[in-house]
Amino acid sequence: MYLIVVSDTHDNMPVIKRFVDLVNSKYKGEKVIVHLGDMISPFAARYLVENLENIKRGVFVYGNNDGDKILLYKILSNAGWEVYHGPSIIDLFGKKVLVMHGFDGPEHTASLASILSQSENVDAVFYGHTHRLDYRVIRGKIIVNPGEACGYLTGKSTFMVLDKDTFKPEIVEIK
């Protein structure tokens, strides 16, 4: 079972297609996919749900740039994905994980993730929005940002594959 965390695909269809090809070829078993927002358009969602293989669970959190939220919801939920509007606590492999996109600027969002990670209610915080890779452990609480899949700001298209038991990351670059 693979836990794949991705964010900020921003309608970059060539990268989304390479992401799907890479995930399907390299991570062949059952997968849990967590998309942390800014997918943007329904056509990107449709491509993901129609082409990713062996998805046991899909989770999506709306980002600040996601457009047609109604159609995104319809496409994702019809494919069995869970869709969240804001910070939400979900169970992932027995851990309480707060999933969110982000708010305001990158520093504010990273700081907010740090603060939220120290809540008694969570074991980890997964966030997007900043387009920056982040993996930290603060007082036993895990903070994850898979960077940007789109590659628009950093020039690197990345996602993370987390060990389902320890949440230790493998950072994967989409080339």
C-alpha positions in Angstrom: 0.0 0.0 0.0 1.4 3.4 -1.0 0.5 6.8 0.5 1.1 9.4 -2.2 0.8 13.1 -1.4 0.7 15.7 -4.1 -0.3 19.4 -4.3 -0.5 22.3 -6.6 -0.9 20.6 -10.0 -2.3 23.9 -11.4 -3.7 22.4 -14.6 -0.2 21.5 -15.9 -1.5 18.6 -18.0 1.9 17.5 -19.3 3.1 17.1 -15.7 -0.1 15.6 -14.6 0.1 13.0 -17.3 3.8 12.2 -16.4 2.7 12.0 -12.7 0.0 9.5 -13.5 2.4 7.5 -15.7 5.0 7.5 -13.0 2.6 6.5 -10.2 1.1 3.8 -12.2 4.4 2.3 -13.4 6.5 2.6 -10.2 3.8 2.2 -7.4 1.8 -0.7 -8.7 0.0 -1.8 -5.6 -3.0 -0.2 -3.9 -2.7 3.5 -3.3 -4.0 6.2 -1.1 -3.7 9.6 -2.9 -4.0 12.8 -1.0 -4.1 15.9 -3.2 -3.7 19.1 -1.1 -5.4 21.6 -3.5 -5.0 23.8 -6.5 -5.8 21.1 -8.9 -7.7 24.0 -10.6 -10.0 22.6 -13.4 -12.5 19.8 -13.7 -10.6 18.4 -16.7 -7.5 17.9 -14.5 -9.6 16.1 -11.9 -11.3 13.9 -14.6 -7.9 12.9 -16.0 -6.6 11.9 -12.6 -9.6 9.8 -11.6 -9.9 8.2 -15.0 -6.2 7.3 -15.3 -4.7 6.6 -11.8 -4.8 2.9 -11.2 -5.4 0.9 -8.0 -6.7 3.8 -5.9 -8.0 2.5 -2.7 -8.8 6.0 -1.3 -8.6 9.4 -2.8 -8.6 12.6 -0.7 -8.8 16.1 -2.1 -8.8 19.5 -0.2 -9.8 22.6 -2.1 -7.1 25.2 -2.7 -7.4 28.9 -3.2 -7.2 28.7 -7.0 -9.6 25.8 -7.5 -12.2 27.1 -9.9 -15.4 25.2 -10.6 -15.8 23.7 -7.1 -19.2 22.2 -7.9 -17.9 20.2 -10.9 -14.7 19.3 -9.2 -16.8 17.9 -6.3 -19.0 16.0 -8.7 -16.1 14.4 -10.6 -14.1 13.5 -7.6 -17.0 12.3 -5.4 -18.5 10.2 -8.2 -15.1 8.5 -8.4 -15.2 7.8 -4.7 -12.8 10.5 -3.5 -13.4 12.4 -0.3 -13.5 16.2 -0.8 -12.8 18.7 1.9 -13.4 22.5 1.9 -10.8 23.5 4.5 -8.6 22.2 7.2 -10.0 18.8 8.2 -8.8 15.9 10.3 -8.8 12.6 8.7 -7.6 9.1 9.6 -4.7 7.8 7.6 -3.4 4.4 8.6 -4.4 4.9 12.2 -3.0 8.4 12.4 -5.0 11.6 12.8 -3.8 13.9 10.0 -4.9 17.5 9.5 -5.1 18.1 5.7 -5.3 21.6 4.3 -4.2 23.7 1.4 -3.0 27.0 3.0 -3.7 30.6 3.7 -2.1 33.9 2.9 1.6 33.8 2.0 4.0 30.9 2.2 5.6 31.8 5.5 2.2 32.3 7.2 1.1 28.9 5.9 4.2 27.1 7.0 4.0 28.7 10.4 0.3 27.8 10.7 1.2 24.1 9.8 3.8 24.1 12.6 1.3 25.5 15.1 -1.5 23.2 14.1 0.9 20.2 14.3 1.1 20.7 18.1 -2.6 20.1 18.6 -3.4 17.2 20.8 -5.9 16.0 18.2 -3.3 15.4 15.4 -0.3 13.2 14.6 0.6 15.1 11.4 -0.3 18.1 9.2 -0.2 17.8 5.4 -0.4 21.1 3.6 0.2 22.6 0.2 0.0 26.2 -1.1 3.6 27.3 -0.6 5.0 25.4 -3.6 7.9 24.4 -1.3 9.0 21.0 -0.1 8.7 20.6 3.6 9.2 17.6 5.9 9.7 18.3 9.5 9.1 16.6 12.8 8.4 18.9 15.7 8.0 17.2 19.2 7.0 14.0 17.5 4.4 15.6 15.2 5.0 15.3 11.4 4.6 18.2 8.9 4.5 17.4 5.2 4.3 19.6 2.1 5.1 17.7 -1.1 6.1 20.8 -3.0 4.6 21.7 -6.3 3.7 19.2 -8.9 3.3 21.9 -11.5 6.8 23.1 -11.3 5.9 26.7 -12.1 7.6 28.5 -9.2 10.6 26.3 -8.4 11.2 24.6 -11.7 10.9 21.2 -9.9 7.8 19.1 -10.1 7.6 17.0 -7.0 5.3 14.8 -4.9 6.0 12.5 -1.9 5.4 8.9 -1.2 5.2 8.3 2.5 5.8 5.1 4.5 2.3 4.3 5.7 3.5 3.4 9.2 6.2 6.0 9.9 5.3 8.7 7.3 9.0 8.9 6.4 9.1 10.5 2.9 10.4 9.6 -0.4 10.6 12.8 -2.5 9.9 12.0 -6.1 10.6 14.4 -8.9 8.4 14.2 -12.0 10.6 14.6 -15.1 
